[in-house]
Amino acid sequence: MTTFSFGQSPTSDTCDAIEIPCVYDEVLGEDMPLDRWFEVGGGTGLFSLIKMPVVYKDLKEKEFSSLETLAIAPENDGGEDKVWPREVILNINYYQVD
């Protein structure tokens, strides 16, 4: 598939509407010395994803540079004080090149 072959049927994987149940590992109702992940300012990096596919051995052993990773951050500033998010949506859009 090329970037110009839209509308065709590529050979690819699909993952639609995957739900992952999570448990907060946060102390609720108490002030914390640092902002929690949902209280940080927009654009504050929380974690990174590797931009390109890697073999498992490299994933375990390699130190990836900032050019090889993409920082994941909220778009907007954190919510109101003592207000907890009930739903978090993470969209990862990609295309596969044969």
Beta strands, then each sheet from edge to edge (+ up, - down):
strand 1: 47-50
strand 2: 69-72
sheet 1: 1+ 2-
end
